[in-house]
Amino acid sequence: QLVSNTEKISVTSVEQDGTTVLRVHVAAQDLPRIIGEQGKIFRALRNVATVSGTSQYDVVVDIAQ
């Protein structure tokens, strides 16, 4: 498991000017785990989201508490 408070994870999607913004909400104590050492885990999440997007839309991943 990547986080300890799985019940506090939620993902919302907002469309803004042709860009899909995915907001990943996590508990405050899980934030360092989601970001990872030197941001490696967050970059991997962002890369997966970017690759899965269509060529017509940009995909942005944002992490919030």
C-alpha positions in Angstrom: 0.0 0.0 0.0 1.2 3.4 -0.8 -0.9 5.3 1.8 -2.1 4.5 5.3 -5.5 6.2 5.1 -7.1 4.8 2.0 -10.5 6.0 3.1 -9.3 9.6 2.7 -8.2 9.3 -0.9 -10.4 10.8 -3.6 -9.9 12.0 -7.1 -11.9 14.8 -8.8 -11.7 15.9 -12.4 -12.2 19.4 -13.6 -12.2 20.6 -17.3 -10.6 24.0 -17.9 -10.0 25.3 -21.4 -9.3 22.0 -23.0 -7.2 20.8 -20.0 -8.3 18.0 -17.7 -7.2 18.7 -14.1 -7.1 15.6 -11.9 -7.0 16.5 -8.2 -5.8 13.7 -5.9 -6.9 14.4 -2.3 -5.0 12.5 0.4 -4.6 12.8 4.2 -1.8 15.2 5.3 0.4 12.4 6.7 0.2 10.5 3.4 1.3 13.5 1.3 5.1 12.7 1.5 4.3 9.1 0.5 2.4 10.2 -2.6 5.1 12.7 -3.6 7.9 10.1 -3.0 11.6 10.5 -2.7 12.6 13.4 -4.9 9.1 13.5 -6.4 9.5 10.1 -8.2 6.1 8.7 -7.4 4.3 11.9 -8.2 6.2 12.2 -11.5 5.2 8.6 -12.3 1.5 9.4 -11.6 1.7 12.5 -13.7 3.3 10.5 -16.6 0.7 7.8 -16.5 -2.1 10.4 -16.6 -0.4 12.3 -19.4 0.1 9.2 -21.6 -3.5 8.1 -21.0 -4.9 11.5 -22.2 -6.0 12.0 -25.7 -4.1 14.2 -28.1 -6.9 16.8 -28.0 -6.6 17.4 -24.3 -3.8 18.1 -21.8 -4.0 16.3 -18.5 -2.6 17.9 -15.3 -2.3 16.1 -12.0 -2.6 18.1 -8.8 -2.2 16.7 -5.2 -4.2 18.3 -2.4 -4.8 17.7 1.3 
